[in-house]
Amino acid sequence: MTLRSSHTTSDDWENPEPGREDAALPQSARRTSRAAGASPLQIAKSEAMRLRVLEATIDCLQEGKSHEVSIAVIAKSARISRGAVQYHFATRRDLLCAVIAHINARRLQQFRADLSAIRPEDDLAERIVDTHWKHLGERDFLAYQELVLLARSDPEMTEAFAPLYQDFLAEWYETARRAFGWSYRDREVMKAGNIAHYLLEGMAYGQLAGQLSPEVIADMLDHTKSILRAAIQKQQDGG
């Protein structure tokens, strides 16, 4: 089963535009073909175009237009040809997995920046929860939400996304370990981290659907901070 909207024909990704002879090749083969003999400038231009496609897809998703994520819509949003999209992403699945990986990498980069900005006198739990909650209402996570909703009806996409998310989560906790000694080997500490993490993400979905009032959100954020604060204190006390 593949993800296709009513705007996408069966030929959207399979039949490249004339003049793109290598667009029908597997993505790895196309990359090898492009890299062989390519100048640094050509490689940079190719990567810039690939990034342009990813960002255009994120734009469509974060606007709640997941049903319109077709090659035609993405090409129009990126102001490039359909062939240029196909040149970088052989299939819809390739593109959406690349978008997930791109969003995950940027979220991890932001998490590291947030942690590095915390001062010794700050309440660590409060800063982590407040900054994470803020990012859950921003463009990248809104696009991510749409991808998760899309994947619900496509077992192949769910299967493809799962390892990407596990890699993201492992790096998230490793970043926390390096930053403030988060002991992900401690079952109770990890349980607190998971509760905080999924409680915030669950609230983000509830907020998206208009199901949570500001008062409920504030109360749950305070509760999340208390859970995380207790786990951090446990670590500081030596477990």
C-alpha positions as CSV (number, residue, x, y, z in Angstrom):
1,M,0.0,0.0,0.0
2,T,1.4,3.4,-0.9
3,L,0.5,6.9,0.2
4,R,-1.3,8.7,-2.6
5,S,-3.7,11.6,-2.5
6,S,-6.5,12.3,-4.9
7,H,-4.1,14.8,-6.6
8,T,-1.5,12.1,-7.3
9,T,-1.6,9.9,-10.4
10,S,0.1,6.5,-10.5
11,D,2.7,7.9,-12.8
12,D,3.7,10.8,-10.6
13,W,6.9,9.2,-9.3
14,E,7.4,6.3,-11.7
15,N,7.6,8.2,-15.0
16,P,10.3,10.9,-15.1
17,E,10.1,13.9,-17.3
18,P,11.8,13.7,-20.7
19,G,15.5,14.6,-20.5
20,R,15.9,13.0,-17.1
21,E,17.3,9.7,-18.2
22,D,18.7,8.7,-14.8
23,A,15.6,9.7,-12.8
24,A,14.1,6.2,-13.1
25,L,17.2,4.6,-11.5
26,P,17.2,3.7,-7.8
27,Q,18.1,6.6,-5.6
28,S,21.5,5.2,-4.5
29,A,22.4,4.6,-8.1
30,R,21.5,8.1,-9.1
31,R,23.6,9.6,-6.3
32,T,26.6,7.5,-7.4
33,S,26.0,8.7,-11.0
34,R,25.8,12.3,-9.9
35,A,28.8,12.2,-7.6
36,A,31.1,10.6,-10.1
37,G,33.1,13.4,-11.7
38,A,30.9,16.1,-10.2
39,S,32.6,19.3,-9.1
40,P,32.2,20.7,-5.6
41,L,29.9,23.4,-7.0
42,Q,27.7,20.9,-8.8
43,I,27.4,18.8,-5.6
44,A,26.6,21.9,-3.6
45,K,23.9,22.9,-6.1
46,S,22.4,19.4,-6.0
47,E,22.3,19.4,-2.2
48,A,20.7,22.8,-2.2
49,M,18.0,21.6,-4.6
50,R,17.4,18.5,-2.5
51,L,17.0,20.7,0.6
52,R,14.6,23.0,-1.3
53,V,12.4,20.0,-2.0
54,L,12.4,18.9,1.6
55,E,11.5,22.4,2.9
56,A,8.7,22.7,0.3
57,T,7.3,19.4,1.5
58,I,7.5,20.6,5.1
59,D,5.6,23.8,4.1
60,C,2.8,21.8,2.6
61,L,2.6,19.5,5.6
62,Q,2.7,22.2,8.3
63,E,-0.2,24.0,6.6
64,G,-2.3,20.8,7.2
65,K,-2.2,19.9,3.5
66,S,-1.0,16.3,3.9
67,H,-3.6,15.2,1.4
68,E,-1.9,17.4,-1.2
69,V,1.6,16.1,-0.8
70,S,2.0,15.1,-4.4
71,I,4.9,15.7,-6.8
72,A,3.0,18.5,-8.6
73,V,2.2,20.4,-5.4
74,I,5.7,20.0,-4.1
75,A,7.3,21.1,-7.3
76,K,5.0,24.2,-7.5
77,S,5.8,25.1,-3.9
78,A,9.5,24.7,-4.4
79,R,9.2,26.5,-7.8
80,I,11.1,23.8,-9.6
81,S,10.1,21.2,-12.2
82,R,8.5,17.9,-11.5
83,G,11.6,16.2,-12.9
84,A,13.8,17.9,-10.4
85,V,11.8,16.4,-7.5
86,Q,12.0,13.0,-9.1
87,Y,15.7,13.4,-9.7
88,H,16.3,13.6,-5.9
89,F,13.5,11.3,-4.6
90,A,12.6,8.2,-6.7
91,T,9.5,7.5,-4.7
92,R,7.0,9.2,-2.4
93,R,8.3,7.0,0.4
94,D,11.9,8.1,-0.2
95,L,10.8,11.7,0.1
96,L,8.7,11.4,3.2
97,C,11.4,9.3,5.0
98,A,13.9,12.0,4.1
99,V,11.6,14.7,5.5
100,I,11.3,12.8,8.7
101,A,15.1,12.4,9.0
102,H,15.5,16.1,8.1
103,I,13.0,17.2,10.8
104,N,14.5,14.9,13.4
105,A,18.0,16.2,12.8
106,R,16.9,19.8,13.2
107,R,14.9,19.0,16.3
108,L,18.0,17.4,17.8
109,Q,20.1,20.4,16.9
110,Q,17.6,22.7,18.6
111,F,17.5,20.5,21.7
112,R,21.3,20.8,22.0
113,A,21.1,24.5,21.5
114,D,18.4,24.8,24.2
115,L,20.5,22.7,26.7
116,S,23.6,24.8,26.0
117,A,21.7,28.0,26.8
118,I,20.7,26.8,30.3
119,R,22.5,28.6,33.0
120,P,23.7,26.9,36.3
121,E,21.1,28.9,38.3
122,D,18.2,27.9,36.1
123,D,15.6,25.3,37.0
124,L,16.6,22.6,34.6
125,A,13.3,20.8,34.4
126,E,11.4,24.1,33.8
127,R,13.7,25.2,31.0
128,I,13.6,21.8,29.3
129,V,9.8,21.5,29.5
130,D,9.1,25.1,28.5
131,T,11.4,25.1,25.5
132,H,10.3,21.6,24.3
133,W,6.7,22.6,24.5
134,K,7.3,25.8,22.5
135,H,9.0,23.8,19.7
136,L,6.0,21.4,19.6
137,G,3.9,24.2,18.3
138,E,6.3,25.2,15.6
139,R,6.6,24.4,11.9
140,D,8.7,21.3,12.1
141,F,6.6,19.4,14.6
142,L,3.4,20.5,12.9
143,A,4.7,18.9,9.7
144,Y,5.8,15.8,11.7
145,Q,2.3,15.5,13.1
146,E,0.9,15.4,9.6
147,L,3.3,12.6,8.6
148,V,2.4,10.5,11.6
149,L,-1.3,10.9,10.8
150,L,-0.6,9.9,7.1
151,A,1.3,6.8,8.2
152,R,-1.6,5.6,10.3
153,S,-3.3,4.3,7.1
154,D,-0.2,2.9,5.5
155,P,1.6,0.0,7.3
156,E,4.6,0.4,5.0
157,M,5.1,4.0,6.0
158,T,4.6,3.1,9.7
159,E,7.3,0.5,9.3
160,A,9.6,2.9,7.6
161,F,9.2,5.7,10.2
162,A,9.6,3.5,13.2
163,P,13.4,3.0,13.1
164,L,13.9,6.7,12.2
165,Y,12.0,7.6,15.4
166,Q,13.9,5.1,17.5
167,D,17.2,6.6,16.3
168,F,15.9,10.1,17.1
169,L,14.8,9.1,20.6
170,A,18.2,7.4,21.3
171,E,20.1,10.4,20.3
172,W,17.7,12.7,22.3
173,Y,18.5,10.8,25.5
174,E,22.2,10.5,24.7
175,T,22.2,14.3,24.2
176,A,20.6,14.7,27.6
177,R,23.1,12.3,29.2
178,R,26.0,14.3,27.9
179,A,24.4,17.6,28.9
180,F,23.3,16.9,32.4
181,G,24.0,13.2,33.2
182,W,20.7,11.8,32.2
183,S,21.0,8.1,33.2
184,Y,19.0,6.3,30.6
185,R,20.2,3.0,32.0
186,D,18.2,3.8,35.2
187,R,14.7,2.4,34.7
188,E,13.0,4.9,37.0
189,V,14.8,7.8,35.5
190,M,13.9,6.7,31.9
191,K,10.3,6.1,32.9
192,A,10.1,9.7,34.1
193,G,11.7,10.9,30.9
194,N,9.3,8.9,28.8
195,I,6.3,10.2,30.7
196,A,7.4,13.8,30.2
197,H,8.3,13.2,26.5
198,Y,5.0,11.5,25.5
199,L,2.8,13.6,27.8
200,L,4.0,16.8,26.0
201,E,3.7,15.2,22.5
202,G,0.2,13.9,23.4
203,M,-0.8,17.4,24.6
204,A,0.5,18.8,21.3
205,Y,-1.9,16.5,19.4
206,G,-4.7,17.5,21.8
207,Q,-4.0,21.2,21.3
208,L,-4.0,20.7,17.5
209,A,-7.5,19.3,17.7
210,G,-8.7,22.1,20.0
211,Q,-9.4,19.7,22.9
212,L,-7.2,21.3,25.6
213,S,-7.8,24.6,27.3
214,P,-4.9,26.9,28.3
215,E,-5.7,26.2,31.9
216,V,-5.4,22.4,31.4
217,I,-2.2,22.8,29.4
218,A,-0.6,25.0,32.1
219,D,-1.6,22.5,34.8
220,M,-0.2,19.5,32.8
221,L,3.0,21.4,32.1
222,D,3.5,22.0,35.8
223,H,2.9,18.3,36.4
224,T,5.4,17.3,33.8
225,K,8.0,19.6,35.3
226,S,7.5,18.0,38.7
227,I,8.0,14.5,37.3
228,L,11.2,15.6,35.5
229,R,12.4,17.6,38.5
230,A,12.1,14.6,40.8
231,A,14.0,12.4,38.3
232,I,16.8,14.9,38.0
233,Q,17.0,15.3,41.7
234,K,17.2,11.5,42.1
235,Q,20.3,11.5,39.8
236,Q,21.9,14.4,41.6
237,D,21.4,12.5,44.9
238,G,23.2,9.5,43.5
239,G,20.2,7.4,42.6
